[in-house]
């Protein structure tokens, strides 16, 4: 159980295996960092595009690494996340020039990132609908 130790320091919560979900509380976990274009750090761009994996065994960690090796790294996905982070830090709005400076992206990259985000929104809407009224296949009774 996490809490406070004798020195008054907070104890770290146990890790969970990213493959099977097993709790690892005895410092026997295995770690790796892999490329992943869906990861954008909340405030540090140096953490963008990297995912920390936790395995309960070396075999589970190897399986996780193999899964991420097969996942394509899509620049536009990363750029969309970086744009989202910058916009989130400026709820009052941000100019195109400020967005480019804050993200380090050029206008073409920003355009592709926005397109990636819009495609994701369209896919979501097609799968789940808009939530505004009946679905196209609904009929009146």
N, CA, C and O of each residue as an XYZ file, in Angstrom:
564
protein
N       0.848     -1.179      0.000
C       0.000      0.000      0.000
C       0.887      1.234      0.000
O       1.836      1.324      0.779
N       0.579      2.182     -0.872
C       1.400      3.386     -0.904
C       0.990      4.314      0.221
O      -0.135      4.262      0.717
N       1.897      5.138      0.602
C       1.662      6.056      1.704
C       2.931      6.819      1.982
O       3.637      7.223      1.058
N       3.231      7.021      3.272
C       4.412      7.751      3.693
C       5.332      6.775      4.428
O       4.880      6.020      5.289
N       6.642      6.794      4.084
C       7.582      5.919      4.781
C       8.111      6.584      6.043
O       7.697      7.690      6.391
N       9.033      5.902      6.729
C       9.544      6.400      8.012
C      10.201      7.772      7.893
O      10.130      8.555      8.840
N      10.840      8.092      6.764
C      11.499      9.385      6.584
C      10.524     10.472      6.154
O      10.928     11.622      5.977
N       9.270     10.140      5.985
C       8.274     11.123      5.584
C       8.151     11.296      4.084
O       7.402     12.161      3.628
N       8.865     10.498      3.304
C       8.779     10.577      1.840
C       7.609      9.735      1.347
O       7.295      8.692      1.922
N       6.974     10.194      0.288
C       5.858      9.443     -0.291
C       6.395      8.194     -0.975
O       7.378      8.252     -1.714
N       5.748      7.079     -0.724
C       6.114      5.833     -1.385
C       5.515      5.829     -2.785
O       4.398      6.304     -2.990
N       6.259      5.291     -3.743
C       5.761      5.196     -5.109
C       4.689      4.119     -5.181
O       4.822      3.069     -4.553
N       3.633      4.370     -5.939
C       2.613      3.326     -6.111
C       3.198      2.174     -6.923
O       4.180      2.369     -7.639
N       2.623      0.990     -6.830
C       3.143     -0.131     -7.614
C       2.945      0.120     -9.107
O       2.033      0.838     -9.515
N       3.811     -0.481     -9.906
C       3.688     -0.403    -11.356
C       2.694     -1.463    -11.837
O       2.442     -2.453    -11.149
N       2.135     -1.238    -13.028
C       1.284     -2.222    -13.679
C       1.944     -2.627    -14.985
O       2.445     -1.774    -15.717
N       1.950     -3.901    -15.282
C       2.492     -4.387    -16.544
C       1.604     -3.874    -17.674
O       0.383     -4.028    -17.630
N       2.218     -3.269    -18.677
C       1.456     -2.729    -19.807
C       0.899     -3.829    -20.714
O       0.048     -3.557    -21.561
N       1.365     -5.054    -20.546
C       0.850     -6.145    -21.371
C      -0.306     -6.871    -20.680
O      -1.373     -7.042    -21.271
N      -0.098     -7.294    -19.440
C      -1.111     -8.125    -18.777
C      -1.822     -7.427    -17.626
O      -2.818     -7.939    -17.116
N      -1.323     -6.260    -17.209
C      -1.959     -5.521    -16.128
C      -1.594     -5.995    -14.734
O      -2.152     -5.508    -13.751
N      -0.659     -6.943    -14.630
C      -0.262     -7.441    -13.310
C       0.393     -6.319    -12.508
O       1.116     -5.485    -13.054
N       0.127     -6.314    -11.211
C       0.741     -5.353    -10.303
C       2.145     -5.822     -9.955
O       2.351     -6.984     -9.607
N       3.104     -4.917    -10.050
C       4.497     -5.236     -9.719
C       4.921     -4.264     -8.625
O       5.122     -3.077     -8.880
N       5.053     -4.776     -7.410
C       5.367     -3.906     -6.278
C       6.699     -4.255     -5.617
O       7.034     -3.705     -4.567
N       7.458     -5.164     -6.225
C       8.684     -5.629     -5.561
C       9.954     -5.212     -6.314
O      10.990     -5.861     -6.167
N       9.892     -4.153     -7.109
C      11.040     -3.646     -7.876
C      11.574     -4.651     -8.903
O      12.744     -4.583     -9.279
N      10.735     -5.573     -9.353
C      11.170     -6.547    -10.360
C      10.687     -6.179    -11.760
O      10.855     -6.963    -12.694
N      10.085     -4.990    -11.920
C       9.565     -4.592    -13.214
C      10.704     -4.304    -14.201
O      11.842     -4.042    -13.811
N      10.364     -4.362    -15.465
C      11.299     -4.099    -16.562
C      10.781     -2.883    -17.320
O       9.574     -2.723    -17.497
N      11.706     -2.019    -17.770
C      11.324     -0.781    -18.454
C      12.001     -0.684    -19.820
O      13.097     -1.202    -20.035
N      11.313     -0.008    -20.726
C      11.897      0.347    -22.025
C      11.195      1.601    -22.526
O      10.053      1.879    -22.159
N      11.886      2.341    -23.357
C      11.310      3.514    -24.009
C      11.272      3.235    -25.503
O      12.270      2.817    -26.090
N      10.114      3.469    -26.117
C       9.945      3.189    -27.549
C       9.386      4.413    -28.258
O       8.777      5.283    -27.636
N       9.601      4.468    -29.566
C       9.027      5.546    -30.376
C       7.527      5.340    -30.492
O       7.063      4.224    -30.724
N       6.764      6.427    -30.330
C       5.309      6.360    -30.446
C       4.799      7.755    -30.779
O       4.857      8.661    -29.948
N       4.305      7.922    -31.989
C       3.862      9.240    -32.444
C       2.582      9.711    -31.775
O       2.181     10.859    -31.962
N       1.931      8.853    -31.001
C       0.708      9.280    -30.309
C       1.001      9.906    -28.943
O       0.080     10.359    -28.263
N       2.266      9.935    -28.540
C       2.629     10.448    -27.215
C       3.164     11.871    -27.317
O       4.122     12.144    -28.040
N       2.518     12.772    -26.572
C       2.974     14.155    -26.448
C       3.010     14.469    -24.960
O       2.000     14.356    -24.266
N       4.172     14.861    -24.484
C       4.334     15.177    -23.067
C       3.511     16.413    -22.721
O       3.355     17.302    -23.558
N       2.992     16.481    -21.519
C       2.112     17.587    -21.107
C       2.776     18.951    -21.243
O       2.099     19.924    -21.575
N       4.087     19.053    -20.996
C       4.732     20.367    -21.073
C       6.144     20.334    -21.620
O       6.673     21.391    -21.965
N       6.786     19.174    -21.718
C       8.179     19.105    -22.168
C       8.279     18.457    -23.543
O       8.112     17.243    -23.663
N       8.549     19.249    -24.589
C       8.643     18.686    -25.935
C       9.704     17.596    -26.090
O       9.629     16.801    -27.027
N      10.688     17.542    -25.192
C      11.708     16.492    -25.285
C      11.106     15.109    -25.038
O      11.691     14.099    -25.429
N       9.942     15.060    -24.391
C       9.272     13.788    -24.147
C       8.328     13.365    -25.259
O       7.747     12.282    -25.204
N       8.172     14.213    -26.269
C       7.263     13.904    -27.373
C       7.786     12.729    -28.200
O       8.982     12.617    -28.470
N       6.858     11.862    -28.590
C       7.195     10.751    -29.480
C       7.861      9.572    -28.795
O       8.355      8.671    -29.474
N       7.887      9.552    -27.464
C       8.483      8.447    -26.707
C       7.484      7.930    -25.683
O       6.842      8.713    -24.982
N       7.356      6.628    -25.601
C       6.460      6.003    -24.622
C       7.292      5.119    -23.705
O       8.109      4.323    -24.167
N       7.076      5.267    -22.396
C       7.715      4.399    -21.415
C       6.851      3.161    -21.249
O       5.658      3.259    -20.961
N       7.456      2.006    -21.429
C       6.760      0.737    -21.263
C       7.208      0.076    -19.971
O       8.360      0.208    -19.559
N       6.281     -0.641    -19.332
C       6.575     -1.384    -18.111
C       6.122     -2.821    -18.336
O       4.988     -3.076    -18.741
N       7.025     -3.746    -18.066
C       6.698     -5.161    -18.145
C       6.920     -5.832    -16.806
O       7.838     -5.464    -16.074
N       6.096     -6.806    -16.475
C       6.277     -7.526    -15.213
C       7.400     -8.553    -15.334
O       7.948     -8.999    -14.327
N       7.742     -8.926    -16.569
C       8.868     -9.834    -16.833
C       9.587     -9.339    -18.072
O       9.057     -8.521    -18.823
N      10.791     -9.836    -18.282
C      11.521     -9.442    -19.494
C      10.784     -9.932    -20.743
O      10.835     -9.277    -21.784
N      10.110    -11.062    -20.651
C       9.363    -11.589    -21.806
C       8.187    -10.671    -22.163
O       7.951    -10.394    -23.338
N       7.460    -10.205    -21.158
C       6.354     -9.287    -21.444
C       6.881     -7.984    -22.030
O       6.265     -7.425    -22.937
N       8.006     -7.493    -21.529
C       8.585     -6.276    -22.079
C       8.993     -6.495    -23.536
O       8.773     -5.616    -24.370
N       9.573     -7.634    -23.857
C       9.954     -7.940    -25.245
C       8.723     -7.950    -26.152
O       8.774     -7.438    -27.270
N       7.619     -8.531    -25.677
C       6.384     -8.558    -26.465
C       5.864     -7.144    -26.713
O       5.427     -6.822    -27.818
N       5.912     -6.303    -25.681
C       5.469     -4.911    -25.834
C       6.332     -4.168    -26.844
O       5.811     -3.452    -27.699
N       7.626     -4.330    -26.752
C       8.547     -3.665    -27.689
C       8.238     -4.097    -29.113
O       8.229     -3.268    -30.023
N       7.984     -5.386    -29.315
C       7.646     -5.884    -30.653
C       6.356     -5.258    -31.166
O       6.260     -4.920    -32.346
N       5.356     -5.096    -30.287
C       4.100     -4.458    -30.696
C       4.362     -3.039    -31.188
O       3.819     -2.629    -32.214
N       5.178     -2.299    -30.474
C       5.437     -0.910    -30.858
C       6.346     -0.812    -32.078
O       6.283      0.181    -32.803
N       7.182     -1.804    -32.323
C       7.988     -1.811    -33.552
C       7.088     -1.913    -34.778
O       7.409     -1.376    -35.838
N       5.952     -2.609    -34.628
C       5.018     -2.775    -35.751
C       4.101     -1.572    -35.930
O       3.482     -1.427    -36.984
N       4.000     -0.706    -34.925
C       3.130      0.465    -35.018
C       3.857      1.548    -35.808
O       4.977      1.918    -35.459
N       3.238      2.059    -36.864
C       3.918      3.104    -37.646
C       4.048      4.397    -36.840
O       3.165      4.752    -36.060
N       5.150      5.081    -37.044
C       5.354      6.400    -36.462
C       4.878      7.397    -37.506
O       5.462      7.499    -38.585
N       3.819      8.133    -37.186
C       3.194      9.043    -38.150
C       3.442     10.473    -37.692
O       2.904     10.921    -36.679
N       4.266     11.177    -38.456
C       4.639     12.543    -38.077
C       3.424     13.430    -37.844
O       3.390     14.180    -36.868
N       2.425     13.358    -38.724
C       1.244     14.219    -38.592
C       0.508     13.959    -37.285
O      -0.073     14.881    -36.713
N       0.521     12.712    -36.800
C      -0.099     12.388    -35.518
C       0.638     13.099    -34.378
O       0.011     13.665    -33.482
N       1.964     13.065    -34.421
C       2.770     13.758    -33.416
C       2.527     15.263    -33.485
O       2.347     15.915    -32.457
N       2.521     15.809    -34.695
C       2.313     17.252    -34.862
C       0.944     17.675    -34.330
O       0.813     18.738    -33.722
N      -0.078     16.844    -34.559
C      -1.424     17.159    -34.049
C      -1.401     17.259    -32.526
O      -2.013     18.157    -31.949
N      -0.707     16.352    -31.892
C      -0.600     16.391    -30.446
C       0.152     17.621    -29.956
O      -0.228     18.228    -28.954
N       1.217     17.987    -30.661
C       1.993     19.166    -30.276
C       1.164     20.439    -30.456
O       1.246     21.359    -29.641
N       0.380     20.487    -31.507
C      -0.508     21.632    -31.741
C      -1.559     21.695    -30.626
O      -1.842     22.767    -30.091
N      -2.124     20.554    -30.288
C      -3.118     20.499    -29.219
C      -2.554     20.964    -27.885
O      -3.224     21.677    -27.139
N      -1.318     20.562    -27.584
C      -0.685     21.002    -26.339
C      -0.534     22.523    -26.324
O      -0.853     23.168    -25.326
N      -0.049     23.099    -27.431
C       0.153     24.546    -27.497
C      -1.170     25.289    -27.373
O      -1.256     26.278    -26.645
N      -2.189     24.832    -28.063
C      -3.501     25.477    -27.992
C      -4.066     25.367    -26.581
O      -4.688     26.305    -26.081
N      -3.851     24.223    -25.940
C      -4.328     24.031    -24.578
C      -3.677     24.983    -23.579
O      -4.280     25.332    -22.564
N      -2.460     25.397    -23.865
C      -1.762     26.345    -22.985
C      -2.192     27.788    -23.241
O      -1.781     28.696    -22.518
N      -3.021     28.003    -24.269
C      -3.473     29.356    -24.632
C      -4.984     29.361    -24.848
O      -5.440     29.512    -25.981
N      -5.767     29.200    -23.781
C      -7.225     29.132    -23.948
C      -7.823     30.409    -24.543
O      -8.932     30.382    -25.077
N      -7.104     31.515    -24.454
C      -7.576     32.769    -25.033
C      -7.313     32.831    -26.536
O      -7.780     33.750    -27.208
N      -6.582     31.876    -27.058
C      -6.263     31.842    -28.480
C      -4.779     32.044    -28.712
O      -4.063     32.544    -27.845
N      -4.325     31.651    -29.894
C      -2.921     31.766    -30.263
C      -2.850     32.034    -31.754
O      -3.586     31.427    -32.532
N      -1.971     32.939    -32.159
C      -1.838     33.264    -33.578
C      -1.070     32.152    -34.287
O      -0.411     31.328    -33.653
N      -1.171     32.148    -35.591
C      -0.458     31.143    -36.394
C       1.049     31.260    -36.185
O       1.740     30.246    -36.087
N       1.562     32.487    -36.116
C       3.000     32.688    -35.905
C       3.421     32.186    -34.524
O       4.460     31.541    -34.384
N       2.608     32.485    -33.500
C       2.919     32.015    -32.152
C       2.853     30.493    -32.079
O       3.665     29.859    -31.405
N       1.882     29.914    -32.777
C       1.748     28.460    -32.803
C       2.988     27.827    -33.423
O       3.517     26.840    -32.910
N       3.443     28.401    -34.528
C       4.639     27.879    -35.189
C       5.857     27.991    -34.266
O       6.665     27.067    -34.175
N       5.975     29.118    -33.594
C       7.130     29.304    -32.714
C       7.059     28.359    -31.513
O       8.064     27.750    -31.144
N       5.900     28.236    -30.915
C       5.771     27.399    -29.717
C       5.942     25.919    -30.026
O       6.503     25.181    -29.215
N       5.468     25.474    -31.183
C       5.564     24.053    -31.525
C       6.862     23.704    -32.249
O       7.286     22.549    -32.250
N       7.488     24.700    -32.859
C       8.669     24.417    -33.665
C       8.318     23.830    -35.028
O       9.189     23.326    -35.736
N       7.037     23.898    -35.392
C       6.574     23.345    -36.668
C       6.475     24.448    -37.713
O       6.212     25.606    -37.390
N       6.690     24.072    -38.969
C       6.498     25.050    -40.043
C       5.034     25.013    -40.482
O       4.299     24.110    -40.084
N       4.596     25.985    -41.301
C       3.176     26.034    -41.688
C       2.660     24.752    -42.349
O       1.517     24.360    -42.111
N       3.470     24.100    -43.162
C       3.028     22.859    -43.814
C       2.816     21.750    -42.772
O       1.858     20.983    -42.867
N       3.703     21.669    -41.789
C       3.551     20.667    -40.739
C       2.308     20.951    -39.890
O       1.593     20.030    -39.497
N       2.064     22.217    -39.615
C       0.863     22.584    -38.856
C      -0.384     22.184    -39.634
O      -1.331     21.640    -39.066
N      -0.379     22.454    -40.929
C      -1.535     22.087    -41.749
C      -1.764     20.574    -41.728
O      -2.903     20.124    -41.596
N      -0.695     19.788    -41.857
C      -0.841     18.335    -41.832
C      -1.290     17.839    -40.454
O      -2.079     16.899    -40.361
N      -0.792     18.466    -39.388
C      -1.228     18.093    -38.045
C      -2.699     18.369    -37.834
O      -3.411     17.558    -37.242
N      -3.160     19.521    -38.321
C      -4.584     19.865    -38.201
C      -5.424     18.899    -39.037
O      -6.485     18.460    -38.593
N      -4.963     18.569    -40.229
C      -5.687     17.590    -41.059
C      -5.778     16.235    -40.364
O      -6.824     15.586    -40.399
N      -4.695     15.811    -39.737
C      -4.701     14.533    -39.006
C      -5.752     14.571    -37.899
O      -6.518     13.623    -37.727
N      -5.780     15.676    -37.149
C      -6.761     15.822    -36.066
C      -8.183     15.805    -36.620
O      -9.066     15.166    -36.049
N      -8.403     16.499    -37.723
C      -9.736     16.543    -38.319
C     -10.166     15.173    -38.829
O     -11.333     14.801    -38.706
N      -9.222     14.420    -39.403
C      -9.559     13.066    -39.854
C      -9.945     12.184    -38.669
O     -10.865     11.372    -38.769
N      -9.249     12.344    -37.558
C      -9.596     11.590    -36.353
C     -10.991     11.940    -35.872
O     -11.750     11.061    -35.464
N     -11.333     13.227    -35.918
C     -12.671     13.660    -35.506
C     -13.730     13.089    -36.446
O     -14.793     12.661    -35.995
N     -13.451     13.080    -37.735
C     -14.400     12.502    -38.697
C     -14.599     11.008    -38.462
O     -15.723     10.508    -38.500
N     -13.483     10.295    -38.214
C     -13.606      8.849    -37.937
C     -14.450      8.622    -36.686
O     -15.295      7.728    -36.661
N     -14.223      9.433    -35.644
C     -14.998      9.297    -34.417
C     -16.470      9.562    -34.691
O     -17.336      8.822    -34.224
N     -16.753     10.614    -35.444
C     -18.137     10.968    -35.749
C     -18.819      9.862    -36.550
O     -19.986      9.553    -36.310
N     -18.105      9.267    -37.494
C     -18.684      8.182    -38.283
C     -18.976      6.961    -37.418
O     -19.967      6.262    -37.629
N     -18.106      6.710    -36.445
C     -18.287      5.540    -35.597
C     -19.346      5.758    -34.527
O     -20.141      4.859    -34.257
N     -19.371      6.944    -33.912
C     -20.232      7.165    -32.758
C     -21.346      8.177    -32.992
O     -22.231      8.316    -32.148
N     -21.323      8.877    -34.102
C     -22.332      9.893    -34.369
C     -22.009     11.194    -33.664
O     -21.008     11.296    -32.955
N     -22.850     12.176    -33.860
C     -22.596     13.495    -33.297
C     -23.219     13.668    -31.922
O     -22.843     14.579    -31.186
N     -24.154     12.819    -31.569
C     -24.855     12.992    -30.306
C     -25.943     14.046    -30.402
O     -26.511     14.452    -29.388
N     -26.234     14.486    -31.607
C     -27.235     15.540    -31.829
C     -28.389     14.977    -32.652
O     -28.470     15.194    -33.861
N     -29.265     14.265    -31.991
C     -30.432     13.755    -32.693
C     -30.256     12.326    -33.132
O     -29.297     11.658    -32.744
N     -31.193     11.850    -33.951
C     -31.182     10.441    -34.356
C     -30.040     10.143    -35.318
O     -29.561     11.025    -36.031
N     -29.622      8.901    -35.324
C     -28.604      8.468    -36.272
C     -29.240      8.339    -37.643
O     -30.460      8.204    -37.732
N     -28.457      8.377    -38.719
C     -29.010      8.339    -40.072
C     -29.882      7.123    -40.351
O     -30.783      7.200    -41.186
N     -29.637      5.991    -39.668
C     -30.425      4.794    -39.952
C     -31.631      4.651    -39.016
O     -32.353      3.658    -39.100
N     -31.857      5.610    -38.141
C     -33.019      5.546    -37.237
C     -34.289      5.841    -38.014
O     -34.284      6.647    -38.944
N     -35.352      5.198    -37.638
C     -36.642      5.443    -38.294
C     -37.654      5.878    -37.278
O     -37.592      5.493    -36.110
N     -38.594      6.688    -37.729
C     -39.686      7.116    -36.846
C     -40.721      6.023    -36.770
O     -40.989      5.341    -37.759
N     -41.303      5.852    -35.601
C     -42.335      4.828    -35.444
C     -43.677      5.463    -35.313
O     -44.679      4.763    -35.171
